[in-house]
């Protein structure tokens, strides 16, 4: 009886044998119906269960295909039932595997031979060894290799596989695996690796020092360039706060800036401070700090600092120069202004207030010519045009300028065109008050004119008086010579001799005055000099001095092959005075008195050397003998003007004279006169 039916009947009847036969037959019929129903029910359930399973399998396949497509990961299976030759073992590819190898799904028959045709030749051995090892040991493998598509494109793929072992025989029956296109990832890795190498090279070879610190300010990275800048190695920097390397006077400032930066993720700031080097010295650095604590790849504040010591020192020097320059300008007695080409004031120093009574701001933008005396305007405008046309050339002028009280004062101005200089871009004019100076100059000029007039009148008087005196003296001397020829008494002859000496002395004095006057008031008369003739003329003029003294020899040695030019009249004065002195002060105690004259003319000058063996001059008088009216002793017979006139005449010819004399041994005068050709 059907089990289900029997369980129901047993609820009411303990033993079926006790039932009537006809009831038992009915139950048998019902039992068959139960069996049929249960069979039908079972068939229905099995059918339903199969349908659900197939549906789930279909959904899983669709899901797998979509997943493979999205992930660019294909699957494959290799049947290992035949192990004699792997090349003939059946191979299965998923649709995505087809796509990875460059085929449309199902467009080609998949074989091991097809697979290896698309593997890069250099990677075939690698794959074969991996497959062989996996089959032999039932292990997995995970390798990367290259494949070549039919269009020649290379791809990098990653293959992972696993072996399925038959549980009963223990032999491998399948190799299943995945193939993943990792070309883009590999390219990205290579690019990332290259960038990392490049980045590291840039970091390590950068001129800037680079450090990274955590949120507590502890540095956990330092570039090699930090050593070049500070002398500290990266290891000596790491694990320390940057503040220990900062100048004590700059620590609070840097801490404040660091605190501000921590409140601004992604922000940057630039600060300047002094950083200590390992040798104890300090350098100025410019530090650019960026807050990248929020960046997972950094998690720190990145600091780039560079040595700006030279720049800071230059800036400080520039500031000091600027302060010094400004102090000089503001405290200068001169007024400094800058104007444009229209004479409009662009800048005026504070000193303009002391000089003119105007404050700088009262003059800015106004025309400078409005403050110039009307009588000086034309000259100022002409000078301004000269300045504009000649950049860099200083032009100085004197003019009268108006002050705030309405009065004019004399000033001296210097203008310089610096319009093309970008630091100035204008015409600089410096001027100062020279009113008092001008008054003194005008007074001095008037005095000089008056003095010049008086000197000229005195010179004319001296010349006229001396000239007029010489005529009667010459007449007197002529009469004395007549008397000397007629008189026979010795006493009278002595008196006449004394008279003749006095007249000659007075005539010589007057002649000296005339020579001095001519030398002072007449210009040079340049002509070619013939020294032989010049010395001959001088000797003829001095013949009267040697009368009765024929034993004094005048010797001349002249080398004048090179033409020489000078003033013959003044050379005559020089030679006459020196030679006449040599004759006058000859030594009476020697037997061979002489005067030697050596002349050598050269292209640039002439050297005249006059030597005698007279009484000589003591060295203590050498510096005084060229002074006016100076005589060595009361025994001197001259006027005291001769050597003074010689010195003045030599200077007039732009030459020089030297004396070398020793008492009792004679004198040497050396004169150098320039060739005025």
ABEGO torsion letter per residue (X at the ends): XBAAAAAAAAAABABAAABBAAAAAAAAAAAAAAAAAAAAAAAAAAAAAAAAAAAAAAAAAAAAAAAAAAAGBBBBBBBAABAABAAABBBBBBAAAAAAAGBBBGABBBBAAAAAAABBAAAAAAAAAAAAAAAAAGBBBBBBBBBBBAAGBBBBBBBBBBBBBBAAAGBBABBBBBBBBAAAAAAAAAAAAAAAAAAAAAAAABABBBBBBBAAGBBABBBAAAAAAAGBBAAAABGBBAAAABBAAAAAAAAAAAAAAAABBGBBBBBBBBBBBAAGBBBBBBBBBBBAAABAAAGBBBBBBBBAAAAAAAAAAAAAAAAAAAAAAAABABBBBBBBAAGBBABBBAAAAAAAGBBAAAABGBBAAAABBAAAAAAAAAAAAAAAABBGBBBBBBBBBBBAAGBBBBBBBBBBBAAABAAAGBBBBBBBBAAAAAAAAAAAAAAAAAAAAAAAAAAAAAAAAAAAAAAAAAAAAAAAAAAAAABABAAAAAAAAAAAAAAAAAAAAAAAAAAAAAAAABBBBBBBBBAAAAAAAAAAAAAAAABGBAABBBBBBBBAABBBBBBAAAAAAAAAAAAAAAAAABBAABABBBBBBBBBBBAABBBBBBBBABAEBBAAAAAAAABBGBBABAABABAGAAAAAAAAAAAAAGBBBBBBBBBGAEBBBBBBBBBAX
